[in-house]
Amino acid sequence: MDKTLYLNNLYDCYQELLTDKQQHYFEDYYFNNLSLSEMAENDQVSRNAVYGQLKLIEKKLEELEEKLQLYKRREQILKLLDGHITEELKSKLIDLL
């Protein structure tokens, strides 16, 4: 799986466990497609500071998944259910997960 897609999925699971600033950095970089330079300029910090924060956020998301395994379990449940339930029920389950 593409690392960006994986990190986005982890963010969906664990975003509430990140600080507001971490959420801001993650969303600017991964969702708003801002460059490190643009982010640094917007937040009046160095490009290296933004890069360091993004690496810390990625590490934190991966550590949370390693410990809690919410994303892994979600994927396993969806795989087990695939083909055995209606699309409507599947959609409702995804919303719950």
C-alpha positions in Angstrom: 0.0 0.0 0.0 1.2 3.5 -0.8 2.7 5.2 2.3 0.6 8.3 1.9 -2.6 6.4 1.7 -1.6 4.3 4.7 -0.8 7.5 6.7 -4.1 9.0 5.7 -5.9 5.9 6.9 -4.0 6.0 10.2 -4.9 9.7 10.5 -8.6 8.8 10.1 -8.3 6.4 13.1 -6.1 8.4 15.4 -6.4 12.1 14.5 -8.1 12.9 17.8 -5.0 11.7 19.6 -2.9 14.3 17.9 -2.6 17.9 19.1 -4.3 20.7 17.2 -1.0 21.8 15.7 -0.1 18.3 14.6 -3.5 17.9 12.9 -2.9 21.3 11.2 0.5 20.2 9.9 -0.8 16.8 8.7 -3.8 18.3 7.0 -1.8 21.0 5.3 0.7 18.6 3.9 -1.4 15.5 3.1 -4.8 17.0 2.4 -4.1 20.5 1.2 -0.9 19.5 -0.7 1.1 22.4 0.6 4.8 22.3 0.2 7.1 22.4 3.2 8.1 25.9 2.2 4.5 27.1 2.0 3.8 25.6 5.4 6.9 27.1 6.9 6.0 30.5 5.5 2.4 30.3 6.7 3.4 29.3 10.3 6.5 31.5 10.4 8.9 28.6 11.1 11.7 27.1 9.3 11.2 24.5 6.6 13.3 22.1 8.6 10.9 22.6 11.6 7.9 21.6 9.5 9.8 18.6 8.1 10.7 17.5 11.7 7.1 17.9 12.9 5.8 15.8 10.0 8.2 13.0 10.7 7.2 13.1 14.4 3.5 12.9 13.4 4.1 10.0 11.1 6.1 8.2 13.8 3.3 8.8 16.3 0.6 7.5 14.0 2.6 4.4 13.3 3.3 3.8 17.0 -0.4 4.2 17.8 -1.3 1.7 15.2 1.4 -0.7 16.4 -0.1 -0.5 19.9 -3.8 -0.2 19.2 -4.1 -1.9 15.8 -7.4 -0.2 15.1 -6.7 0.2 11.4 -5.5 -3.4 11.0 -8.6 -4.7 12.8 -10.9 -2.5 10.7 -9.4 -3.9 7.5 -9.7 -7.5 8.7 -13.4 -7.0 9.6 -14.1 -5.4 6.2 -12.3 -8.3 4.5 -14.3 -10.9 6.4 -17.6 -9.1 5.6 -16.8 -8.4 1.9 -19.4 -10.2 -0.3 -21.5 -11.3 2.7 -23.5 -8.2 3.4 -25.4 -5.6 1.4 -23.6 -2.4 0.4 -26.0 -0.4 2.6 -25.0 -2.4 5.7 -21.4 -2.3 4.7 -21.5 1.5 4.4 -23.1 1.7 7.9 -20.4 -0.5 9.4 -17.7 1.5 7.8 -19.1 4.6 9.4 -19.1 2.9 12.8 -15.5 1.7 12.4 
